[in-house]
């Protein structure tokens, strides 16, 4: 999969990978390319699951539970 991602990058679709200690490959791309990259990953023989994750909201203080921590 890593080799395929590197080859795919030459098609002008930005896709980069990262891994952790396990067998899971994380693919990073631009938000506007996420669906295209996900569809391409799903088409790869042996890919068992593709999940699209996006950044969550910015950090904020939850004042409704502030007294519970004191």
ZIZI-V408309 format. One line per field, one symbol per residue. psi: psi as a letter, one per 20 degrees, with the letter a starting at -180 (. if undefined). burial: # if it has 24 or more other ideal C-beta (glycine too) atoms within 12 Angstrom, else .. Layout:
# ZIZI-V408309
psi: ???
burial: ???
This chain:
# ZIZI-V408309
psi: hgghggghhijjoopqqqrbiajppppprqhiighggggghhippiohppppqqqarrqrpniijhhhj.
burial: #...#..#....#.#.........#.#.#.......#..##.............................
